[in-house]
Amino acid sequence: MKSVAASTILGIGHYVPSKVVTNDDLAKLMSTSDEWIQQRTGIKERRYIEHSGIGASDLALPAVKMALEHAGLASEKDVDAIVFATLSPDHNFPGSGCFLGHKLGLPGVPALDVRNQCSGFLYGLSIADAWVRGGVYRHVLLVGAEVHSTGIELADRGRDVAVLFGDGAGAAIIGPATDPDQGLRSIKLHADGSGAKDLWLEAPASAYVPRLTKEMMDEGKHFPAMNGKQVFRWATEKMPEVSRAVLEEAKISAGDIDLFVPHQANLRINQLVCQKLGIPESKAVANIEKYGNTTAATIPLGLSEAWREGRCRRGSNVLMAAFGSGYTWGAAVLKL
Ligand SMILES: CC(C)(COP(=O)(O)OP(=O)(O)OC[C@H]1O[C@@H](n2cnc3c(N)ncnc32)[C@H](O)[C@@H]1OP(=O)(O)O)[C@@H](O)C(=O)NCCC(=O)NCCS
């Protein structure tokens, strides 16, 4: 296949499960309150899967259908490769991309899982962009999907993390840009493992014999643990820094950004990031109040909703930025 000048988002879709869980619902399970959660995070409610047996690849399916239709692609058969970003894969292995490919009826189509937490969609975008530009694959299905509700501790001990996360999915079709003016202008990714244990899930761990014991479970090591203040500090520093770097490389000023799609971890983080970048909050996607943090799904979910609400269109300049566990972070700027 021939290499192409630039890749772009040909279509995008999203899906959230129907079960709404409010802050008051959580207050029945742990010592927390609607007031505390809203004040600290901006979250009012989130979605959980309706019943056991729904994995990240199942949430991805409706989002993929929406993205294919949006891209004007006739069928799943137009997908040449799958990149699936998730920290909550259906099973430990194989990757959710394999499960999704099978559900889509795509035998033989390569499927790569990306394990980069909240930055997963941007890491996946960088891979999809390289494949499309290099002529390796023409249409890359890029998914961000998470089922958090089955992996958080819905009790006092886990309340700091539990109130933040929700389930959801987003999907994008990355393909060649048709207009020379269009496409991904700059993307930058980073990681710093010195903060790995500030937001992690300790077990099961291949480093432990055995990987998971009853004692570890009693201590809650199979639930995510977080140093919230430290994550907050890093996020508010790194998201503006990497956003400035992509804007500079793309030679686009913050004032020319039509839509900013930041990762949705905390409304206060994003308000500070907007302030530091000089981007008005009215241009930033803020759907955390409805969905909480859906990790790898936040960016495609936010962009998909914003596109359908008419907040961006072909030709719009879009900035995306994320920060999360790892630490990993990144940003991308593109002309839709
Ligand atoms: C999690 C976060 C909202 C907590 O806000 P904070 O102002 O830092 O709050 P603290 O962690 O200092 O906790 C303050 C108090 O609230 C309590 N608390 C924690 N979670 C609570 C909850 N869900 N409900 C009520 N109280 C809670 C703490 O125990 C603490 O009590 P203490 O003062 O008696 O010790 C905030 O740190 C944050 O958003 N960090 C970034 C998290 C993030 O982005 N994670 C995802 C990364 S992708």
The ligand as an ORCA input file, in Angstrom:
! r2SCAN-3c Opt
* xyz 0 1
  C      -9.198     12.147     44.567
  C      -9.348     13.625     44.838
  C     -10.679     14.113     44.326
  C      -9.309     13.825     46.350
  O      -9.404     15.185     46.649
  P      -8.416     15.830     47.736
  O      -8.841     17.217     47.930
  O      -7.019     15.571     47.266
  O      -8.783     14.990     48.988
  P      -7.802     14.177     49.959
  O      -7.284     12.966     49.265
  O      -6.812     15.127     50.568
  O      -8.805     13.736     51.046
  C      -9.459     14.707     51.878
  C     -10.313     13.959     52.863
  O     -11.446     13.375     52.157
  C     -11.534     11.988     52.470
  N     -12.102     11.287     51.315
  C     -11.449     10.624     50.331
  N     -12.340     10.125     49.471
  C     -13.553     10.472     49.910
  C     -14.855     10.254     49.436
  N     -15.100      9.557     48.330
  N     -15.883     10.790     50.138
  C     -15.669     11.484     51.249
  N     -14.455     11.732     51.750
  C     -13.412     11.217     51.090
  C     -10.118     11.583     52.788
  O     -10.119     10.421     53.598
  C      -9.607     12.780     53.531
  O     -10.059     12.734     54.849
  P      -9.130     13.241     56.072
  O      -8.861     14.682     55.760
  O      -9.982     13.004     57.255
  O      -7.904     12.407     55.994
  C      -8.201     14.440     44.191
  O      -7.010     14.201     44.880
  C      -8.022     14.110     42.756
  O      -8.903     14.274     41.945
  N      -6.827     13.665     42.371
  C      -6.567     13.273     41.010
  C      -7.152     11.931     40.825
  C      -7.134     11.515     39.416
  O      -7.111     12.306     38.525
  N      -7.157     10.213     39.220
  C      -7.244      9.636     37.944
  C      -6.024      9.927     37.178
  S      -6.275      9.582     35.545
*
